[in-house]
């Protein structure tokens, strides 16, 4: 089906007043002709576009929505705080309540600081590591996304080589390459910055090899560098204690954002006792970093997640989705690859290096009311029930049939 008339009118207006009509990861032209650019509401695991078309949501706001859109407990906390004030002259006590709960939840955390975005959090981690060590070099995995500012941006005009002069790259899950990068940094190695898994766009996801994770921990210990876990995307979806806790690998610093406050703007850095003074020594702040409403939402979200049902539910419904998609693809004669944790799936077709088939399938799914992405991982939320997954699968079955009919 074609895009709706309200969608088209909004795009036309946006083109005049917003460069490119939209930018960044929500610029739908970059990935599809069928995805609506604009959304007007969300409820549970469903979102509605400007033309009133409803979608079962498999992107969850690109990660922030972990309990479902407008979760009642989070909404109540938001409204309650909003009634009393959001942006005040001093920090709301809720910041302390929330920091206490985070420190209690995350074994590698002795303290927490708050900010807005994942990029704020990764940047603060790097600054803290440099302050602690007095060194400059930071190891990062080739292709890993850590944010959208010049020191870490993966592409884009306006970024200079000097902006990234102190980054040294290694290959994810290749400890020897990280050792070599550390050797290159020599006595100037401040930090190793790494995601809990490889979730780069346009390629299969890769879980961390436990030996790789342990090896990075040992490498940091041996060199006196700070191990920073970028848990912005995975955080609070895979394991509340931090995504490498099941591997027994504790980072020195962790960057958090996305799911923290179920959609409210909030990021956080947590760290160990050894880094408390360094964290105190850096100057970081922002006009909106102390806003009370997102902090109240973060507290309510973590309280809800700590009840213990949400993460197992996402693992269960994620498995149901993965099994269902695998069976459908096979039944329609497609070879597909589904990689990464079931709560954060991504699907690619075999022999589809330009992702044209994957894009056609994603467009067919969106047209049938399932909002998902052709080359960025999706996100499950605790609001997805088994019945919602079955509803998704009804539509994706039809999407597989539709792309089967396309000329190849
Ligand atoms: N790190 C990771 C792993 C991310 O996925 C993202 C966001 N996609 C960021 C950092 C940056 O977060 P933000 O967009 O909130 O600045």
Boltz pocket constraint, residues with backbone or C-beta under 6 A from the ligand:
constraints:
  - pocket:
      binder: B
      contacts: [[A, 62], [A, 116], [A, 117], [A, 118], [A, 119], [A, 120], [A, 122], [A, 145], [A, 146], [A, 147], [A, 148], [A, 195], [A, 230], [A, 231], [A, 232], [A, 233], [A, 257], [A, 258]]
      max_distance: 6.0
